[in-house]
Amino acid sequence: MAEAHTTVLLHEAVDALVTDADGTYVDGTYGRGGHARAILARLSPRGRLLAFDKDPQAVAAAVRELADARFEIVHAGFDTLAEALAARGIDRVHGVLLDLGVSSPQIDDPARGFSFRFDAPLDMRMDTTRGETAADFLDRADVRTLTQVIRDHGDERFAHPIAKALVARRQAGAPVRTTGELAALVARIVKTREPGQDPATRTFQAL
């Protein structure tokens, strides 16, 4: 089990969010439940909290650890909020909380493939039950697409040579499939970087 995650600005965020103890609230990014627990602690027996998360591990943990009649979690992203509310006959909510980004338990789990600190399958999916992995994306994208993604989403000035190297390796019959392989490929190209920053940081951020 992942180590406990410390929720940043927990009380400040929840104090600003919950203005009616009898209200209906949404936690659009359940994560490890820090905000959800704090919201429930401020709600009356008539209050209600609907949470969302793409990560099946987070959903399973919520079902296992947070048994509360006022609480429900949906295995989906918060982009499905309107549909989920309509399906439950909810036409108004009093507040929505979104804590955006990758959580530390996801980064620290080698099997998720988010970090270059481990050599693991290059997955990087928030929802491991659907969609293509980062390795699948690298296995199909052309040089132009890879360059654009790595440059625009990672601010990596070596994006084009990295993209060319990825495609060349794929064409040679040895596509990048693990975090270690990707980190090593980038390190051979990116020779300069800020002190304390791994050469692969920007490429991993982009993907």
Stockholm file with secondary structure:
# STOCKHOLM 1.0

chainA/1-207         MAEAHTTVLLHEAVDALVTDADGTYVDGTYGRGGHARAILARLSPRGRLLAFDKDPQAVAAAVRELADARFEIVHAGFDTLAEALAARGIDRVHGVLLDLGVSSPQIDDPARGFSFRFDAPLDMRMDTTRGETAADFLDRADVRTLTQVIRDHGDERFAHPIAKALVARRQAGAPVRTTGELAALVARIVKTREPGQDPATRTFQAL
#=GR chainA/1-207 SS CCCCCCCTTHHHHHHHHCCCTTSEEEESCCTTSHHHHHHHHHSCTTCEEEEEESCHHHHHHHHHHCCCTTEEEEEBCGGGHHHHHHHTTCCCCSEEECCCSCCHHHHHCGGGCCCTTSCCBCCCCSSTTSSCCHHHHHHHCCHHHHHHHHHHHHCCTTHHHHHHHHHHHHHTTCCCCBHHHHHHHHHHHCCCCCTTCCTTHHHHHHC
#=GC SS_cons         CCCCCCCTTHHHHHHHHCCCTTSEEEESCCTTSHHHHHHHHHSCTTCEEEEEESCHHHHHHHHHHCCCTTEEEEEBCGGGHHHHHHHTTCCCCSEEECCCSCCHHHHHCGGGCCCTTSCCBCCCCSSTTSSCCHHHHHHHCCHHHHHHHHHHHHCCTTHHHHHHHHHHHHHTTCCCCBHHHHHHHHHHHCCCCCTTCCTTHHHHHHC
//
